[in-house]
Amino acid sequence: MVMLVNWLLTHWWILLAALVLAVLVGAGWFYHRQQRGSGRPCGRKGCGTACRSRTRCTTPGSRTRSGS
């Protein structure tokens, strides 16, 4: 137990880096989750994907929104 406390006191920066990484990953996940619901359906029958592009669906094999 004493060795663990001594190691943590010496290597506190590793814990700080892990905490910063966890916060960044969590913020990215939260941002992605919010953005996922803001797009419109691509219009491809049965697709259900929310596309961010105004001209093309991001789903492979889909048609453009204009129907061409």
Rosetta constraint file for C-alpha pairs under 8 A:
AtomPair CA 1 CA 5 HARMONIC 6.42 0.50
AtomPair CA 2 CA 6 HARMONIC 6.15 0.50
AtomPair CA 3 CA 7 HARMONIC 6.05 0.50
AtomPair CA 4 CA 8 HARMONIC 6.15 0.50
AtomPair CA 5 CA 9 HARMONIC 6.12 0.50
AtomPair CA 6 CA 10 HARMONIC 6.18 0.50
AtomPair CA 7 CA 11 HARMONIC 5.97 0.50
AtomPair CA 8 CA 12 HARMONIC 5.43 0.50
AtomPair CA 11 CA 15 HARMONIC 7.44 0.50
AtomPair CA 12 CA 16 HARMONIC 6.43 0.50
AtomPair CA 13 CA 17 HARMONIC 6.06 0.50
AtomPair CA 14 CA 18 HARMONIC 6.19 0.50
AtomPair CA 15 CA 19 HARMONIC 6.12 0.50
AtomPair CA 16 CA 20 HARMONIC 6.20 0.50
AtomPair CA 17 CA 21 HARMONIC 6.13 0.50
AtomPair CA 18 CA 22 HARMONIC 6.10 0.50
AtomPair CA 19 CA 23 HARMONIC 6.21 0.50
AtomPair CA 20 CA 24 HARMONIC 6.23 0.50
AtomPair CA 21 CA 25 HARMONIC 6.15 0.50
AtomPair CA 22 CA 26 HARMONIC 6.05 0.50
AtomPair CA 23 CA 27 HARMONIC 6.07 0.50
AtomPair CA 24 CA 28 HARMONIC 6.12 0.50
AtomPair CA 25 CA 29 HARMONIC 6.10 0.50
AtomPair CA 26 CA 30 HARMONIC 6.11 0.50
AtomPair CA 27 CA 31 HARMONIC 6.08 0.50
AtomPair CA 28 CA 32 HARMONIC 6.07 0.50
AtomPair CA 29 CA 33 HARMONIC 6.07 0.50
AtomPair CA 30 CA 34 HARMONIC 6.28 0.50
AtomPair CA 31 CA 35 HARMONIC 6.21 0.50
AtomPair CA 32 CA 36 HARMONIC 6.04 0.50
AtomPair CA 33 CA 37 HARMONIC 7.19 0.50
AtomPair CA 34 CA 38 HARMONIC 7.13 0.50
AtomPair CA 35 CA 39 HARMONIC 7.34 0.50
AtomPair CA 36 CA 50 HARMONIC 6.92 0.50
AtomPair CA 37 CA 50 HARMONIC 7.23 0.50
AtomPair CA 38 CA 50 HARMONIC 7.54 0.50
AtomPair CA 39 CA 50 HARMONIC 4.64 0.50
AtomPair CA 39 CA 51 HARMONIC 5.49 0.50
AtomPair CA 39 CA 52 HARMONIC 5.58 0.50
AtomPair CA 40 CA 49 HARMONIC 7.93 0.50
AtomPair CA 40 CA 50 HARMONIC 4.93 0.50
AtomPair CA 40 CA 51 HARMONIC 5.90 0.50
AtomPair CA 40 CA 52 HARMONIC 7.38 0.50
AtomPair CA 41 CA 47 HARMONIC 7.71 0.50
AtomPair CA 41 CA 48 HARMONIC 5.75 0.50
AtomPair CA 41 CA 49 HARMONIC 5.56 0.50
AtomPair CA 41 CA 50 HARMONIC 4.54 0.50
AtomPair CA 41 CA 51 HARMONIC 6.17 0.50
AtomPair CA 42 CA 47 HARMONIC 7.12 0.50
AtomPair CA 42 CA 48 HARMONIC 7.09 0.50
AtomPair CA 42 CA 49 HARMONIC 6.15 0.50
AtomPair CA 42 CA 50 HARMONIC 6.09 0.50
AtomPair CA 42 CA 51 HARMONIC 5.55 0.50
AtomPair CA 42 CA 56 HARMONIC 7.94 0.50
AtomPair CA 42 CA 57 HARMONIC 5.54 0.50
AtomPair CA 42 CA 65 HARMONIC 6.65 0.50
AtomPair CA 43 CA 47 HARMONIC 7.28 0.50
AtomPair CA 43 CA 48 HARMONIC 7.95 0.50
AtomPair CA 43 CA 65 HARMONIC 6.56 0.50
AtomPair CA 44 CA 48 HARMONIC 7.71 0.50
AtomPair CA 44 CA 62 HARMONIC 6.44 0.50
AtomPair CA 44 CA 63 HARMONIC 6.95 0.50
AtomPair CA 47 CA 59 HARMONIC 7.78 0.50
AtomPair CA 49 CA 58 HARMONIC 7.97 0.50
AtomPair CA 49 CA 59 HARMONIC 7.13 0.50
AtomPair CA 51 CA 56 HARMONIC 7.80 0.50
AtomPair CA 51 CA 57 HARMONIC 5.57 0.50
AtomPair CA 51 CA 58 HARMONIC 6.07 0.50
AtomPair CA 52 CA 57 HARMONIC 7.87 0.50
AtomPair CA 52 CA 58 HARMONIC 7.93 0.50
AtomPair CA 53 CA 57 HARMONIC 6.55 0.50
AtomPair CA 53 CA 58 HARMONIC 7.46 0.50
AtomPair CA 54 CA 65 HARMONIC 7.60 0.50
AtomPair CA 55 CA 64 HARMONIC 5.93 0.50
AtomPair CA 55 CA 65 HARMONIC 5.87 0.50
AtomPair CA 55 CA 66 HARMONIC 7.22 0.50
AtomPair CA 56 CA 63 HARMONIC 7.04 0.50
AtomPair CA 56 CA 64 HARMONIC 4.60 0.50
AtomPair CA 56 CA 65 HARMONIC 6.13 0.50
AtomPair CA 57 CA 62 HARMONIC 6.22 0.50
AtomPair CA 57 CA 63 HARMONIC 6.87 0.50
AtomPair CA 57 CA 64 HARMONIC 6.16 0.50
AtomPair CA 57 CA 65 HARMONIC 7.14 0.50
AtomPair CA 58 CA 62 HARMONIC 7.74 0.50
AtomPair CA 63 CA 67 HARMONIC 6.41 0.50
AtomPair CA 63 CA 68 HARMONIC 6.69 0.50
AtomPair CA 64 CA 68 HARMONIC 5.88 0.50
